[in-house]
Amino acid sequence: MNRIDQHPLAGRVALVSGASRGIGAATARLLAEAGAQVVLTHRDSEAGALEVLDSLSGSGHRVIRASAADTPALEAAAAEVASAYGRLDVLVNNAATTKVIPHADLRALDDELFDTILRTNVRGAFATVRAFHPLLKADGGGVIVNVSSLAARMANGSNVAYCASKAAMDNLTLSLARALAPEVRVLSVAPGLVDTQLTRTWDPAVRQRMIEHTPLGRLATPEDVAAAVLAAVVSLPSTTGVVIPVDGGRPLG
Ligand SMILES: NC(=O)c1ccc[n+]([C@@H]2O[C@H](COP(=O)([O-])OP(=O)(O)OC[C@H]3O[C@@H](n4cnc5c(N)ncnc54)[C@H](OP(=O)(O)O)[C@@H]3O)[C@@H](O)[C@H]2O)c1
């Protein structure tokens, strides 16, 4: 294997939103290992983002504070990336928010939380694409990977609004894949339950049941999701507008 094979993203720039921990952090690390210069965004976890920055291989990485729910901050981030790197090749829309609320407890899912989830997970993903799209298409080969969820397909996840937000995200993937072709490919990766801070507080019995009903017999790791993102970016040049499951076969269980 030559150096190009080991570093398929050498000379490329990638941005991972919500990269201060969990799946975003693992994805940033793998993209850096593949040779990319990586921009990590976060909302308010600066210490976590700086720790992830320190852990990346290679050089030229940076952290930018930009909430997915703050469109002016996203536009400012795009201007910073344009001035620092002059390009963007990979955009990973990973930032998302949620809260565990039983689906039958309709009163507990109030308007404010519903709006926050949609504003962050759906409008935020779109606004990030809108801000970075001119850079992504500039070199003729950009890729957007939306980190969705099996909750989109199963309507089973932390709450009703979260499931709806991920279904909306998969729909965005289809619309944008059509609208941004041929310069930019757009895909979703859809994890089942992943062992991160987001799910660590879940009832252990629920997590155990999930494992028992997953053919591969384990939860996915953040690194499994990162591997799917990297595959979508470097190994599927003819694929756009699809949702790639990373769920251990959970729908079969
Ligand atoms: N864990 C799972 O089981 C699972 C399953 C399926 C899909 N997913 C999806 O995978 C992605 C990552 O999940 P995770 O488990 O790694 O979550 P996590 O551990 O809670 O990390 C979420 C990341 O998003 C950031 N974030 C939250 N709100 C933000 C905002 N408004 N703007 C920018 N960044 C924001 C957080 O940083 P701050 O603290 O700075 O806000 C953090 O870096 C999400 O899209 C999630 O829906 C997760």
PDBQT file of the ligand as one rigid body, heavy atoms in Angstrom, charges set to zero:
ROOT
HETATM    1  N1  LIG A 301     -25.326   7.958  20.537  1.00  0.00    +0.000 N 
HETATM    2  C1  LIG A 301     -26.242   7.303  19.825  1.00  0.00    +0.000 C 
HETATM    3  O1  LIG A 301     -26.760   6.234  20.219  1.00  0.00    +0.000 OA
HETATM    4  C2  LIG A 301     -26.671   7.813  18.479  1.00  0.00    +0.000 A 
HETATM    5  C3  LIG A 301     -27.475   6.980  17.685  1.00  0.00    +0.000 A 
HETATM    6  C4  LIG A 301     -27.894   7.428  16.450  1.00  0.00    +0.000 A 
HETATM    7  C5  LIG A 301     -27.517   8.672  16.000  1.00  0.00    +0.000 A 
HETATM    8  N2  LIG A 301     -26.738   9.472  16.776  1.00  0.00    +0.000 N 
HETATM    9  C6  LIG A 301     -26.372  10.785  16.263  1.00  0.00    +0.000 C 
HETATM   10  O2  LIG A 301     -24.968  10.917  16.231  1.00  0.00    +0.000 OA
HETATM   11  C7  LIG A 301     -24.602  12.276  16.417  1.00  0.00    +0.000 C 
HETATM   12  C8  LIG A 301     -23.624  12.414  17.560  1.00  0.00    +0.000 C 
HETATM   13  O3  LIG A 301     -24.172  11.806  18.715  1.00  0.00    +0.000 OA
HETATM   14  P1  LIG A 301     -23.313  11.531  20.028  1.00  0.00    +0.000 P 
HETATM   15  O4  LIG A 301     -23.919  10.347  20.663  1.00  0.00    +0.000 OA
HETATM   16  O5  LIG A 301     -21.852  11.540  19.715  1.00  0.00    +0.000 OA
HETATM   17  O6  LIG A 301     -23.746  12.816  20.887  1.00  0.00    +0.000 OA
HETATM   18  P2  LIG A 301     -23.068  13.565  22.119  1.00  0.00    +0.000 P 
HETATM   19  O7  LIG A 301     -22.067  12.679  22.794  1.00  0.00    +0.000 OA
HETATM   20  O8  LIG A 301     -24.171  14.144  22.910  1.00  0.00    +0.000 OA
HETATM   21  O9  LIG A 301     -22.290  14.735  21.364  1.00  0.00    +0.000 OA
HETATM   22  C9  LIG A 301     -23.033  15.708  20.679  1.00  0.00    +0.000 C 
HETATM   23  C10 LIG A 301     -22.085  16.716  20.114  1.00  0.00    +0.000 C 
HETATM   24  O10 LIG A 301     -22.889  17.702  19.443  1.00  0.00    +0.000 OA
HETATM   25  C11 LIG A 301     -22.570  18.972  19.971  1.00  0.00    +0.000 C 
HETATM   26  N3  LIG A 301     -23.737  19.829  19.899  1.00  0.00    +0.000 N 
HETATM   27  C12 LIG A 301     -24.922  19.714  20.521  1.00  0.00    +0.000 A 
HETATM   28  N4  LIG A 301     -25.718  20.724  20.172  1.00  0.00    +0.000 NA
HETATM   29  C13 LIG A 301     -25.022  21.491  19.314  1.00  0.00    +0.000 A 
HETATM   30  C14 LIG A 301     -25.276  22.657  18.588  1.00  0.00    +0.000 A 
HETATM   31  N5  LIG A 301     -26.431  23.318  18.700  1.00  0.00    +0.000 N 
HETATM   32  N6  LIG A 301     -24.313  23.149  17.772  1.00  0.00    +0.000 NA
HETATM   33  C15 LIG A 301     -23.120  22.534  17.653  1.00  0.00    +0.000 A 
HETATM   34  N7  LIG A 301     -22.804  21.428  18.311  1.00  0.00    +0.000 NA
HETATM   35  C16 LIG A 301     -23.740  20.912  19.134  1.00  0.00    +0.000 A 
HETATM   36  C17 LIG A 301     -22.059  18.731  21.378  1.00  0.00    +0.000 C 
HETATM   37  O11 LIG A 301     -21.187  19.791  21.781  1.00  0.00    +0.000 OA
HETATM   38  P3  LIG A 301     -21.615  20.911  22.832  1.00  0.00    +0.000 P 
HETATM   39  O12 LIG A 301     -21.649  20.247  24.174  1.00  0.00    +0.000 OA
HETATM   40  O13 LIG A 301     -20.586  21.975  22.699  1.00  0.00    +0.000 OA
HETATM   41  O14 LIG A 301     -22.986  21.371  22.437  1.00  0.00    +0.000 OA
HETATM   42  C18 LIG A 301     -21.293  17.432  21.173  1.00  0.00    +0.000 C 
HETATM   43  O15 LIG A 301     -19.995  17.693  20.640  1.00  0.00    +0.000 OA
HETATM   44  C19 LIG A 301     -25.923  13.034  16.641  1.00  0.00    +0.000 C 
HETATM   45  O16 LIG A 301     -26.357  13.562  15.412  1.00  0.00    +0.000 OA
HETATM   46  C20 LIG A 301     -26.863  11.949  17.110  1.00  0.00    +0.000 C 
HETATM   47  O17 LIG A 301     -28.219  12.263  16.865  1.00  0.00    +0.000 OA
HETATM   48  C21 LIG A 301     -26.292   9.073  18.023  1.00  0.00    +0.000 A 
ENDROOT
TORSDOF 0
